[in-house]
Amino acid sequence: MKKLRILQQLTNAGVVAVLRADSAEEVAAMARHAIKGGIKAIEITMTVPGALRAIEVLASEYSSAVSPEDDRFAIIGVGTVLDPETARAAILAGAEYVVAPALNPATITLCNRYAVPIMPGTMTIHEIQSALELGVDIVKLFPGNLYSPSVIPSIKGPLPQANIMPTGGVSLDNLADWIKAGAVAVGIGSDLTKDAVKSGDFSLIEKKSAAYIEAYRAAKAAI
């Protein structure tokens, strides 16, 4: 099933690039550099003007159906999804997974209807349990910078079946701690792109992506 394949590919990728920009063209350029640097899971946020256009373009250039060794391999998703209408529009544009900042049952129901992975933002045990009961496979711990990695074992005490992806506040300095604590993947936001945006040199995204992938692989190997 495609949904199971996408979930497996996301966990294999380990690092999700959460991309925000001022235009569809800019965010698409960011995505290309991130993919070239080794981050194969791309989240285009709906805060980007023309986000759906960027998703369409990237979905035409990259595919999750080819071999991970193929230069065209990438998993294109959508983020900052607040409602089911936006989720469906993004899915029709080519998004293969959906990420939300909060737990919205109607959005989860929509994604389940189309067998598309949905990762809602959660902050509490109650929200995580609710997400699991709604059929969510991976929950986003957001904002991750409000917690330390030690929160994951604490959550997995009562909810060992929860797959947790911290987003917000994850950096090269603490990525290994999150993975060691049990994160199934991590979301990387502004730290990936801020230097490139400031300097106008998007090749820095490629270099930073490579550094994140190297750190992720080292962390996994050390477990």
C-alpha positions as CSV (number, residue, x, y, z in Angstrom):
1,M,0.0,0.0,0.0
2,K,1.2,3.5,-0.9
3,K,0.5,4.9,2.6
4,L,2.7,2.2,4.3
5,R,5.5,2.8,1.7
6,I,5.4,6.5,2.4
7,L,5.5,6.0,6.1
8,Q,8.5,3.7,5.8
9,Q,10.3,6.1,3.5
10,L,9.7,8.9,5.9
11,T,11.2,7.0,8.8
12,N,14.1,5.8,6.6
13,A,14.7,9.4,5.6
14,G,14.8,10.4,9.3
15,V,15.1,14.1,8.6
16,V,12.3,16.3,7.2
17,A,13.1,19.7,5.8
18,V,10.4,22.1,6.8
19,L,10.6,24.9,4.2
20,R,9.1,28.4,4.4
21,A,9.8,31.2,1.8
22,D,8.4,34.3,0.2
23,S,7.4,32.7,-3.0
24,A,6.7,29.3,-4.7
25,E,9.8,29.7,-6.8
26,E,12.0,30.4,-3.8
27,V,10.7,27.5,-1.8
28,A,11.1,25.1,-4.8
29,A,14.7,26.2,-5.1
30,M,15.3,25.5,-1.4
31,A,13.8,22.1,-1.8
32,R,16.0,21.2,-4.7
33,H,19.1,22.1,-2.8
34,A,17.9,20.2,0.3
35,I,17.3,17.1,-1.8
36,K,20.7,17.4,-3.5
37,G,22.3,17.6,-0.1
38,G,20.6,14.4,1.0
39,I,17.4,15.3,2.8
40,K,14.8,13.4,0.8
41,A,11.6,14.3,2.8
42,I,10.4,17.8,2.0
43,E,7.6,19.7,3.7
44,I,6.3,22.8,1.9
45,T,4.4,24.9,4.3
46,M,1.1,26.4,3.4
47,T,2.3,29.8,4.7
48,V,4.3,30.1,1.4
49,P,2.5,32.2,-1.2
50,G,1.7,29.8,-4.1
51,A,2.6,26.8,-2.0
52,L,0.3,24.5,-4.0
53,R,2.1,25.6,-7.2
54,A,5.4,24.7,-5.6
55,I,4.1,21.3,-4.6
56,E,2.9,20.6,-8.1
57,V,6.2,21.6,-9.6
58,L,8.2,19.5,-7.1
59,A,5.9,16.5,-7.5
60,S,6.5,16.6,-11.2
61,E,10.3,16.7,-10.8
62,Y,10.6,14.1,-8.0
63,S,9.0,10.8,-7.1
64,S,8.8,8.5,-4.1
65,A,8.1,5.6,-6.4
66,V,11.7,5.4,-7.8
67,S,14.7,3.9,-6.1
68,P,16.1,5.9,-3.2
69,E,19.4,5.9,-5.0
70,D,17.8,7.7,-8.0
71,D,18.5,11.5,-8.1
72,R,14.8,12.0,-8.7
73,F,13.8,10.3,-5.4
74,A,12.1,12.5,-2.8
75,I,8.9,12.5,-0.7
76,I,7.1,15.8,-1.2
77,G,4.6,16.8,1.5
78,V,2.7,19.7,2.8
79,G,2.9,21.5,6.2
80,T,1.0,24.1,8.3
81,V,-2.3,22.5,7.3
82,L,-5.1,23.9,9.4
83,D,-8.2,22.2,8.0
84,P,-9.4,19.4,5.7
85,E,-10.0,21.7,2.8
86,T,-6.4,22.7,2.6
87,A,-5.3,19.1,3.1
88,R,-7.3,17.9,0.1
89,A,-6.1,20.7,-2.1
90,A,-2.5,19.8,-1.3
91,I,-3.1,16.1,-1.9
92,L,-4.6,16.9,-5.3
93,A,-1.5,19.1,-6.0
94,G,0.7,16.1,-5.3
95,A,1.5,16.1,-1.6
96,E,2.2,12.6,-0.4
97,Y,2.0,13.4,3.3
98,V,0.4,16.1,5.5
99,V,1.8,17.8,8.5
100,A,-0.3,20.1,10.8
101,P,0.7,22.4,13.7
102,A,-2.2,21.1,15.9
103,L,-4.6,18.2,16.3
104,N,-7.6,18.7,14.0
105,P,-9.8,15.5,13.9
106,A,-11.5,16.6,10.6
107,T,-8.1,16.9,8.9
108,I,-7.1,13.5,10.1
109,T,-10.4,12.0,8.9
110,L,-9.8,13.5,5.5
111,C,-6.3,12.2,5.2
112,N,-7.4,8.7,6.4
113,R,-10.1,8.7,3.7
114,Y,-7.5,9.2,1.0
115,A,-4.9,6.9,2.8
116,V,-2.4,9.7,3.1
117,P,-0.1,9.9,6.1
118,I,-1.0,12.7,8.5
119,M,1.3,14.0,11.2
120,P,-0.6,16.4,13.5
121,G,1.2,18.7,16.0
122,T,0.7,17.5,19.6
123,M,2.0,18.8,23.0
124,T,0.4,16.6,25.6
125,I,-0.2,13.0,26.5
126,H,-3.9,13.6,25.9
127,E,-3.4,15.0,22.4
128,I,-1.0,12.1,21.5
129,Q,-3.5,9.5,22.8
130,S,-6.3,11.3,20.9
131,A,-4.2,11.2,17.7
132,L,-3.5,7.5,18.1
133,E,-7.2,6.8,18.5
134,L,-8.0,8.7,15.3
135,G,-5.5,6.5,13.4
136,V,-2.4,8.6,13.3
137,D,0.8,6.7,12.7
138,I,3.4,9.5,13.5
139,V,2.7,12.5,15.8
140,K,4.7,15.7,15.6
141,L,5.9,17.0,18.9
142,F,5.5,20.7,18.4
143,P,7.0,23.1,19.3
144,G,10.0,20.8,20.1
145,N,12.0,23.6,21.6
146,L,9.6,23.7,24.6
147,Y,10.9,20.2,25.6
148,S,14.2,18.4,26.1
149,P,14.7,15.0,24.4
150,S,14.1,13.3,27.7
151,V,10.3,13.9,27.1
152,I,10.2,11.1,24.6
153,P,10.9,8.3,27.0
154,S,8.5,9.9,29.4
155,I,5.8,9.8,26.7
156,K,6.6,6.3,25.7
157,G,6.2,5.1,29.3
158,P,2.4,5.1,29.1
159,L,2.3,5.2,25.2
160,P,5.1,2.9,23.9
161,Q,3.3,2.6,20.6
162,A,3.6,6.3,19.8
163,N,5.9,7.3,17.0
164,I,7.2,10.8,17.7
165,M,8.8,13.4,15.4
166,P,10.0,16.5,17.2
167,T,9.9,19.7,15.1
168,G,11.1,23.1,16.2
169,G,14.3,23.6,18.0
170,V,16.1,20.5,16.6
171,S,19.7,21.4,15.6
172,L,22.9,19.7,14.7
173,D,23.9,20.0,18.3
174,N,20.9,18.1,19.7
175,L,19.8,15.9,16.8
176,A,21.7,12.9,18.2
177,D,20.0,13.4,21.6
178,W,16.5,13.3,20.0
179,I,17.3,10.1,18.0
180,K,18.9,8.4,21.1
181,A,15.8,9.3,23.1
182,G,13.6,7.5,20.6
183,A,12.4,10.0,17.9
184,V,11.3,8.2,14.8
185,A,12.4,11.2,12.7
186,V,13.0,15.0,13.2
187,G,11.8,18.1,11.5
188,I,14.3,20.8,10.6
189,G,13.0,24.3,10.0
190,S,14.8,27.7,9.9
191,D,18.2,26.3,11.0
192,L,18.4,24.7,7.6
193,T,17.8,27.8,5.5
194,K,18.5,30.9,7.6
195,D,22.1,31.3,6.5
196,A,21.2,30.8,2.9
197,V,18.4,33.3,3.0
198,K,20.6,35.9,4.8
199,S,23.4,35.5,2.2
200,G,21.4,34.8,-0.9
201,D,23.5,31.7,-1.4
202,F,21.1,28.7,-1.6
203,S,24.0,26.2,-2.0
204,L,24.4,26.6,1.8
205,I,21.2,24.7,2.1
206,E,22.8,21.8,0.3
207,K,25.8,21.8,2.6
208,K,23.6,22.1,5.7
209,S,21.4,19.2,4.5
210,A,24.5,17.0,4.1
211,A,25.6,17.9,7.6
212,Y,22.2,16.9,9.0
213,I,22.1,13.6,7.1
214,E,25.6,12.8,8.3
215,A,24.6,13.6,11.9
216,Y,21.4,11.5,11.6
217,R,23.2,8.5,10.2
218,A,25.9,8.7,13.0
219,A,23.2,9.0,15.6
220,K,21.4,5.9,14.2
221,A,24.6,3.9,14.1
222,A,25.3,4.7,17.7
223,I,22.1,3.4,19.0
